[in-house]
Amino acid sequence: MGKWLKPLAFLATLIMFIVMVAGSLVTKTESALGCGNDWPLCNGKWVPEYTLASIIEYSHRLITGVAGIVVAIFSVLCWRYYKNNQEVRNLAIFGLFFIVVESILGASAVIWPQSSSVLALHFGFSLLAYTGVFLLSVFVYQREKTQSLVKTTVSKGFRNWMWFVAIYTYAVVYLGAYVRHTGSSMACSDWPLCQGQVIPELYGQTGIHFAHRIAALVLGFLLLGTMIYCIRHFKEKRRDLYGASILSFILCIAQVFSGGFVIIYKLHLYATLTHSMIITILFGIICYMCLQTLKSPTNEKLRR
């Protein structure tokens, strides 16, 4: 059974990543009602008509369904193989729970009209589902290396800091999704300025868009501070946090510039999807750092 875990881990993470991209594609192409108000049918049929919107929406549903099956199999196998491992149980439950929540919310958004604030939650719950699967996959791949990576315990202050950064990042993600669902993506039609100003008039869609920019800028400084701290304190004894902090800051910079490209190229599909892809990976890395702050050399020796 163990030999199947790594291939399944890769497949489960990949398909959940595709679910995230497909969800962003649905939003970008305004295909959420490509199947009308029917669910699980598509305009009253199991096989939808060949219109672009219906194909995009129905494909997203199919991918999500397949993802649920793959993740369920992967989670059950991990649970059985790593018996009595609390981390595995928690991650398996976490991932499966948010896949179910995301599916229910997606179905309800089709059947009943939803506000922009509720629709923005859909991306957030999908991101949590992906993160649960991603972290479980990292556990499978790093299980034999964990003891060499975790050579010291982090301070309570740094642990609390990382959890704060993760929660703040999630808020930034939600605000970004809210920008899309309120139609505020082009409220600032230039970049890095907004309507030719450093600080525009803060009301309506412009205020929503600018708030997201400021939140993303603050996140960049938070991750810069995290990286500097990790380089100074963890380069030798916590290679997991050291490497992840550098990667997270690089991804944050890439995310900022991808957001600029979204504006410069007037919501071009590739730019928008790239923006969603990077934040998905970034949030997963930040949550990985949170999880790693809970580990100590003593605990890892006991688990072996």
TORLO-850552 format. One line per 8 residues: number of its first residue (from 1); for each residue y, z, x of C-alpha. Coordinates in Angstrom, 2 decimals. Example, Ala and Ser with C-alpha at 12.3 -4.5 7.8 and 13.67 -1.06 7.14 Angstrom:
# TORLO-850552
1 = -4.50,7.80,12.30; -1.06,7.14,13.67
# end
This chain:
# TORLO-850552
1 = 0.00,0.00,0.00; 2.39,0.84,2.84; 2.35,-2.70,4.22; 3.92,-4.00,1.01; 6.83,-1.57,1.00; 9.10,-3.32,3.51; 8.74,-6.80,1.94; 9.30,-5.25,-1.50
9 = 12.30,-3.31,-0.20; 13.87,-6.52,1.06; 13.08,-8.38,-2.18; 14.37,-5.58,-4.42; 17.64,-5.28,-2.49; 18.12,-9.05,-2.38; 17.55,-9.54,-6.11; 19.87,-6.64,-6.98
17 = 22.51,-8.25,-4.75; 21.99,-11.53,-6.66; 22.44,-9.60,-9.91; 25.83,-8.40,-8.64; 26.86,-11.94,-7.70; 25.61,-13.34,-11.02; 27.59,-10.71,-12.92; 30.75,-11.65,-11.02
25 = 30.05,-15.32,-11.75; 29.80,-14.56,-15.48; 33.15,-12.76,-15.40; 34.88,-15.39,-13.25; 33.72,-18.32,-15.42; 34.36,-16.36,-18.65; 30.76,-16.95,-19.70; 30.12,-13.47,-21.09
33 = 29.89,-14.92,-24.61; 28.07,-18.05,-23.51; 25.22,-16.90,-25.74; 27.51,-15.87,-28.56; 27.01,-12.37,-29.94; 23.22,-12.59,-29.73; 21.03,-10.42,-27.52; 18.35,-10.82,-26.25
41 = 18.43,-14.29,-27.85; 21.02,-16.85,-26.79; 22.84,-18.37,-29.76; 19.80,-17.55,-31.87; 17.31,-19.21,-29.48; 15.00,-18.12,-26.68; 15.84,-21.31,-24.79; 19.63,-21.82,-24.89
49 = 21.50,-25.07,-25.26; 22.46,-26.75,-22.02; 26.10,-25.75,-21.84; 27.52,-24.32,-18.64; 28.55,-21.01,-20.19; 25.20,-20.42,-21.90; 23.22,-21.29,-18.77; 25.30,-18.91,-16.61
57 = 25.04,-16.05,-19.10; 21.35,-16.55,-19.83; 20.51,-16.87,-16.13; 22.26,-13.57,-15.52; 20.11,-11.95,-18.20; 16.91,-13.38,-16.75; 17.79,-12.31,-13.21; 18.58,-8.80,-14.42
65 = 15.24,-8.64,-16.24; 13.31,-9.79,-13.16; 15.27,-7.33,-11.03; 14.29,-4.48,-13.34; 10.59,-5.34,-12.96; 10.76,-5.72,-9.16; 12.74,-2.50,-8.71; 10.37,-0.59,-11.00
73 = 7.34,-1.71,-8.97; 9.10,-0.93,-5.69; 10.20,2.52,-6.90; 6.74,3.48,-8.17; 5.07,2.40,-4.92; 7.60,4.37,-2.87; 7.09,7.41,-5.08; 3.32,7.23,-4.58
81 = 3.39,6.44,-0.85; 5.97,9.10,0.07; 4.49,11.90,-2.02; 6.56,15.07,-2.38; 9.60,13.46,-0.74; 12.59,14.57,-2.79; 14.92,11.92,-1.35; 12.60,9.11,-2.44
89 = 12.21,10.55,-5.94; 15.96,10.99,-6.37; 16.80,7.47,-5.16; 14.07,5.88,-7.28; 15.29,7.65,-10.43; 18.93,6.90,-9.58; 18.36,3.16,-9.17; 16.19,2.76,-12.27
97 = 18.53,4.86,-14.40; 21.58,2.74,-13.65; 19.68,-0.51,-14.10; 18.87,0.66,-17.63; 22.46,1.83,-18.23; 23.86,-1.45,-16.92; 21.52,-3.46,-19.18; 22.43,-1.42,-22.25
105 = 26.14,-1.72,-21.52; 25.77,-5.47,-20.94; 23.95,-5.92,-24.22; 26.50,-3.84,-26.13; 29.35,-5.88,-24.61; 27.77,-9.01,-26.09; 27.03,-7.56,-29.52; 30.24,-5.55,-29.99
113 = 33.73,-6.28,-28.63; 34.67,-3.92,-25.77; 37.97,-2.87,-24.26; 38.90,-3.88,-20.72; 38.37,-0.31,-19.49; 34.80,-0.28,-20.82; 34.01,-3.78,-19.52; 35.13,-2.71,-16.06
121 = 32.43,-0.04,-16.12; 29.77,-2.76,-16.23; 30.43,-3.80,-12.64; 30.62,-0.15,-11.60; 27.22,0.71,-13.10; 25.69,-2.43,-11.60; 27.06,-1.35,-8.23; 25.44,2.09,-8.58
129 = 22.11,0.45,-9.49; 22.31,-1.79,-6.42; 23.24,1.17,-4.22; 20.24,3.22,-5.37; 17.88,0.37,-4.50; 19.69,-0.33,-1.22; 19.44,3.30,-0.07; 15.76,3.48,-0.98
137 = 15.17,0.29,1.02; 17.04,1.72,4.01; 14.82,4.81,3.81; 11.71,2.61,4.00; 13.02,0.64,6.98; 14.46,3.62,8.87; 11.74,6.18,8.17; 10.20,5.91,11.63
145 = 13.60,5.93,13.35; 15.31,8.75,11.48; 14.42,11.50,13.94; 15.92,9.53,16.83; 19.07,8.80,14.82; 19.62,12.34,13.52; 20.06,14.53,16.60; 22.69,16.90,15.28
153 = 24.03,18.27,12.01; 27.46,17.20,10.77; 30.07,19.73,9.73; 30.60,20.68,6.12; 34.12,19.31,6.37; 32.94,15.85,7.42; 30.24,15.90,4.73; 32.83,16.66,2.06
161 = 35.13,14.01,3.53; 32.48,11.30,3.24; 31.72,12.17,-0.37; 35.43,12.07,-1.14; 35.68,8.62,0.50; 32.71,7.39,-1.55; 34.22,8.62,-4.83; 37.59,7.13,-3.92
169 = 35.94,3.80,-3.03; 34.24,3.74,-6.41; 37.62,4.31,-8.07; 39.07,1.37,-6.10; 36.13,-0.79,-7.21; 36.67,0.19,-10.84; 40.37,-0.58,-10.57; 39.52,-4.01,-9.12
177 = 37.18,-4.72,-12.04; 39.90,-3.52,-14.42; 42.32,-5.98,-12.81; 39.92,-8.85,-13.60; 39.18,-7.79,-17.16; 42.86,-7.32,-18.04; 43.69,-10.78,-16.71; 45.91,-9.29,-13.98
185 = 44.35,-11.10,-11.02; 47.36,-13.40,-10.55; 50.04,-10.95,-11.64; 51.05,-10.96,-7.97; 51.03,-14.67,-7.23; 51.59,-14.32,-3.48; 50.06,-12.26,-0.65; 50.64,-9.92,1.12
193 = 53.92,-9.63,-0.81; 53.93,-9.36,-4.58; 56.30,-11.73,-6.35; 58.17,-12.03,-3.06; 58.77,-8.28,-2.85; 57.24,-5.43,-0.88; 57.36,-3.26,-4.01; 57.60,-5.22,-7.28
201 = 58.54,-3.94,-10.70; 55.70,-1.60,-11.59; 54.83,-2.32,-15.20; 52.28,-4.30,-17.18; 49.85,-6.56,-15.34; 51.97,-6.51,-12.19; 51.70,-2.74,-12.03; 47.92,-2.86,-12.48
209 = 47.49,-5.47,-9.76; 49.82,-3.73,-7.31; 48.10,-0.38,-7.88; 44.82,-1.99,-6.80; 46.45,-3.35,-3.64; 47.86,0.07,-2.72; 44.52,1.74,-3.44; 42.73,-0.77,-1.19
217 = 45.30,-0.18,1.58; 44.75,3.58,1.38; 40.99,3.01,1.57; 41.52,1.07,4.78; 43.29,4.04,6.35; 40.58,6.43,5.15; 37.86,4.30,6.74; 39.92,3.88,9.92
225 = 40.16,7.66,10.23; 36.42,7.97,9.54; 35.59,5.42,12.23; 37.80,7.12,14.84; 36.19,10.50,14.11; 32.66,9.07,14.30; 33.37,7.27,17.58; 34.69,10.47,19.11
233 = 31.96,12.82,17.84; 28.82,10.87,16.94; 28.41,8.06,19.47; 25.44,9.73,21.22; 23.89,12.13,18.70; 24.46,10.42,15.35; 24.07,6.70,15.94; 23.51,6.21,12.21
241 = 27.00,7.46,11.31; 28.57,5.92,14.39; 27.33,2.41,13.61; 27.89,2.66,9.86; 31.50,3.84,10.31; 32.35,0.82,12.44; 30.63,-1.55,10.03; 32.36,-0.03,7.02
249 = 35.82,-0.44,8.58; 35.09,-4.07,9.52; 33.90,-4.76,5.97; 37.02,-3.09,4.55; 39.25,-5.37,6.63; 37.19,-8.37,5.50; 37.55,-7.18,1.91; 41.32,-6.96,2.19
257 = 41.58,-10.50,3.57; 39.12,-11.85,1.00; 41.40,-10.37,-1.67; 44.28,-12.25,-0.07; 42.26,-15.48,-0.17; 41.63,-14.91,-3.88; 45.39,-15.04,-4.43; 46.18,-17.79,-1.93
265 = 43.48,-20.08,-3.34; 44.38,-19.25,-6.95; 41.16,-17.48,-8.00; 38.88,-20.06,-6.40; 35.26,-19.35,-7.34; 34.00,-18.95,-3.76; 36.85,-16.63,-2.81; 36.27,-14.46,-5.87
273 = 32.52,-14.22,-5.33; 33.02,-13.41,-1.64; 35.36,-10.60,-2.65; 32.67,-9.12,-4.91; 29.93,-9.57,-2.29; 31.82,-7.71,0.43; 32.70,-4.70,-1.73; 29.07,-4.46,-2.84
281 = 27.88,-4.24,0.77; 30.74,-1.93,1.75; 30.05,0.57,-1.02; 26.36,0.63,-0.09; 27.20,1.42,3.56; 29.61,4.21,2.57; 26.98,5.76,0.29; 24.48,5.50,3.15
289 = 26.85,7.57,5.28; 27.11,10.15,2.50; 23.34,10.45,2.33; 23.02,10.73,6.10; 25.50,13.62,6.23; 22.95,15.70,4.31; 20.32,15.32,7.05; 19.67,17.56,10.04
297 = 17.21,17.41,12.95; 15.24,20.37,11.57; 14.74,18.76,8.16; 13.62,15.49,9.71; 11.03,17.23,11.88; 9.63,19.03,8.86; 9.32,15.76,6.92; 7.33,13.96,9.58
# end
